[in-house]
Amino acid sequence: MFKKKTAILISGLVTSIILGLSGCAKTVTIVENPGSAITKTMSFKDDIVPVFEKSCNASGCHATGGKAPLLTATSAYTSLSVGNYFKATDPDNSLLMLWLNGKKSPAMPIGAGPDQEINAKIYAWIKQGAKNN
C-alpha cells in the first residue's frame, strides 16, 4: 500500500514539474522588424528604462542579485553595452532582440508571449544607434 501511494505521489510530482516547465516555454517569434515604422526618436531613459523596470527587473529576474544583464535604471545601459547585448544600428543581430523575438533561448520575457509594442520600442532604439539618451 505504501509503495502504491509513493508511486502515485511521485508520478503526480513529475507530471506537475513537466507541465510547469512546458508552460515557461515561448515558441512564438516575430518575423517582421517590429520597430521599422517608429519615426519618433527613442530615449533610453524615457522609453526603454520604463520597459525594463516594468517587465524585466520588477519580477526580480534582471534586478540586483538576479541574472545578467542588470536592468535597473542606474545600471541598464552600462550592463547592456559592456555585455554586448546590442549592436548599435543592427537590431536584427542584437542578442537583446533575438531573446525578445523568441529566436534565441531563453525567450524573454519568460512565460509571456512577445509584446509587439515593447519589441518595437527596443528595436527602434537600437536601430537609431542605441544611444544613452
C-alpha positions in Angstrom: 0.0 0.0 0.0 2.8 2.4 0.9 4.6 1.7 -2.4 1.5 2.4 -4.4 0.9 5.7 -2.6 4.5 6.7 -3.1 4.4 5.8 -6.8 1.3 7.9 -7.3 2.8 10.8 -5.4 6.0 10.7 -7.4 4.2 10.4 -10.8 2.0 13.3 -9.8 5.0 15.4 -8.9 6.8 14.5 -12.1 3.7 15.4 -14.1 3.4 18.7 -12.3 7.1 19.6 -13.0 6.8 18.7 -16.6 3.7 20.8 -17.1 5.2 23.7 -15.1 8.3 23.7 -17.2 6.5 23.4 -20.5 4.4 26.4 -19.5 7.5 28.6 -19.4 8.4 28.0 -23.0 7.7 30.6 -25.7 7.7 29.3 -29.2 6.3 32.4 -31.0 8.7 34.5 -32.9 8.3 37.9 -34.7 9.5 37.7 -38.2 8.9 41.3 -39.2 11.1 44.0 -37.9 8.8 45.5 -35.3 10.3 48.9 -34.9 10.8 49.9 -38.5 7.8 52.1 -38.6 8.7 54.1 -35.5 10.0 57.6 -36.5 10.0 59.2 -33.1 13.5 59.3 -31.5 13.6 56.8 -28.8 15.0 57.9 -25.5 16.8 55.2 -23.4 15.8 57.0 -20.2 12.2 57.8 -21.1 11.2 54.9 -23.4 13.4 51.9 -22.7 14.2 52.1 -19.0 10.5 52.1 -18.1 10.1 48.8 -20.1 12.9 47.2 -18.2 11.5 48.5 -14.9 8.1 47.0 -15.6 8.9 43.8 -17.5 12.4 42.7 -16.6 13.5 43.7 -13.1 10.2 44.1 -11.3 10.0 40.3 -11.3 13.5 40.1 -9.9 15.0 38.4 -13.0 17.3 41.2 -14.0 17.3 43.2 -10.7 20.3 43.5 -8.4 21.3 40.0 -7.4 19.4 38.5 -10.4 20.5 37.3 -13.8 22.7 39.3 -16.2 22.2 41.8 -17.6 21.3 44.1 -14.7 18.4 46.2 -16.0 17.9 48.6 -13.1 17.5 52.3 -14.1 21.0 53.2 -13.0 22.8 50.2 -14.5 20.9 49.1 -17.6 22.8 51.0 -20.3 26.2 50.1 -19.0 25.2 46.5 -18.4 23.8 46.1 -21.9 26.7 47.8 -23.7 29.6 46.2 -21.7 27.9 42.8 -22.1 27.5 43.3 -25.9 23.7 42.7 -25.7 23.0 45.1 -28.6 24.8 46.0 -31.8 24.1 49.7 -32.4 22.1 50.2 -35.6 21.8 46.4 -36.1 18.8 45.3 -34.1 18.3 42.1 -36.1 21.6 40.7 -34.9 21.4 42.1 -31.4 21.2 39.5 -28.7 18.6 41.6 -26.9 16.2 41.5 -29.9 16.9 37.8 -30.5 15.7 37.0 -27.0 12.7 39.3 -27.2 11.7 37.8 -30.6 12.0 34.3 -29.3 14.7 33.5 -31.9 17.2 32.7 -29.1 16.6 30.7 -26.0 15.6 31.6 -23.4 12.9 33.8 -24.9 12.2 36.9 -22.9 10.2 37.7 -21.0 10.0 34.2 -19.7 6.4 32.8 -19.5 4.9 35.6 -21.8 4.4 35.9 -25.5 6.2 38.6 -27.4 5.0 42.1 -26.8 4.9 43.9 -30.1 4.8 47.4 -28.6 7.8 46.8 -26.3 9.8 45.0 -29.0 9.1 47.8 -31.4 10.4 50.4 -29.0 13.6 48.5 -28.3 14.1 47.6 -31.9 13.7 51.3 -32.9 16.1 52.4 -30.1 18.8 50.0 -31.3 18.2 51.0 -35.0 18.6 54.6 -34.0 22.1 54.0 -32.6 21.3 52.6 -29.1 22.2 55.9 -27.5 22.3 56.5 -23.8 19.9 59.5 -24.0 
